[in-house]
Structure formats: structure tokens, C-alpha cells
């Protein structure tokens, strides 16, 4: 019985960790968008690539945490 509860907790934790992917991407993209809105003349491709890289990295970290919760715990 305890193994089933632990497995259930791992799957619930993994599911909750996947919500971090969307939240991180939305948060970082809002920050990058507001910076570009306030300083449009300073915007270039490198600024957007850095912003997109942060959004993707946070999502990938959350995905890795969910995989660790599902298979390592």
C-alpha cells in the first residue's frame, strides 16, 4: 500500500512540475516583451534570442524535474 501512495505522489508532483514550464515561459516572455516595449531602439536579434533562451531553459529544467520525480523517486 505504501508503494502505491508513493507512486501516486510522484506522479502528482511530476504533473505539478509540468505547470512550471508554462509559467516560466509566460513570465520570462512578459519581462522580455516589456523591456523591448520600453526600449525599442535598443532591440536587436540578440536580445530576443537571450530572452527566448531563458524561457526555454526554465521550461526544460521543469521538465527534467518532472522526469526525475516520475522515474527516480
ZAMARGU-4260 file (C-alpha; in steps of 0.2 Angstrom, whole numbers, plus 5000, padded with zeros to 4 digits):
<rodrens>
0) 5000/5000/5000 | 5014/5012/5004 | 5022/5009/4987 | 5006/5014/4978 | 5004/5030/4988
5) 5022/5035/4985 | 5020/5032/4966 | 5004/5042/4966 | 5013/5056/4975 | 5027/5055/4962
10) 5015/5057/4948 | 5006/5071/4956 | 5022/5080/4959 | 5028/5077/4941 | 5011/5084/4935
15) 5013/5099/4945 | 5031/5102/4940 | 5025/5102/4922 | 5014/5118/4926 | 5031/5127/4929
20) 5035/5125/4911 | 5021/5136/4905 | 5023/5148/4920 | 5041/5151/4917 | 5039/5154/4899
25) 5025/5166/4901 | 5034/5175/4915 | 5050/5177/4906 | 5042/5182/4889 | 5032/5195/4898
30) 5048/5203/4905 | 5057/5202/4888 | 5042/5210/4880 | 5041/5224/4892 | 5059/5228/4890
35) 5058/5228/4871 | 5042/5239/4873 | 5051/5252/4883 | 5067/5252/4873 | 5063/5248/4855
40) 5078/5257/4848 | 5090/5245/4858 | 5081/5230/4852 | 5091/5218/4841 | 5090/5200/4837
45) 5102/5195/4851 | 5091/5202/4865 | 5076/5191/4859 | 5087/5176/4857 | 5093/5178/4875
50) 5075/5181/4881 | 5069/5165/4872 | 5084/5155/4879 | 5079/5159/4897 | 5061/5155/4893
55) 5066/5138/4886 | 5079/5134/4899 | 5067/5136/4913 | 5054/5125/4904 | 5067/5112/4901
60) 5073/5112/4919 | 5055/5110/4925 | 5053/5095/4913 | 5069/5087/4920 | 5062/5089/4937
65) 5046/5080/4932 | 5055/5066/4924 | 5066/5064/4940 | 5050/5064/4951 | 5042/5050/4940
70) 5057/5039/4937 | 5070/5042/4951 | 5059/5044/4967
</rodrens>
